[in-house]
């Protein structure tokens, strides 16, 4: 892959390997890149990989069912997460999470 090359969501999903850390952007359902996570979900369902991912994101990105990080919710797909303000997704394996302190979150400190 060349630097700054535009690739499909499925091609991007193929670059993720077991144990990788995946960072996503957006806030709740706004500005979230749905297609790459759909591609990750399709790949996991077809091959069982990638598994044991660590998620890094600023806020709960999903609807608790079929959108956002809910695509990374299959058992074994997610090992843990680091989140700024809480999560709303079905990734049962992501129960090992670190949440930013409410005292400092959103204050830029």
Buried (B, 14 or more C-beta within 10 A) or exposed (E): EEEEEEEEBBEBBBEBEEEEEBEBEBBBBEEBBBEBBBBBBBBBEEEEBBBBBBBBBBBBBBBEEEBBBBBBBBEBBBBBBBBBBEBBBBBEBBEEBEEBEEEEBEEEE
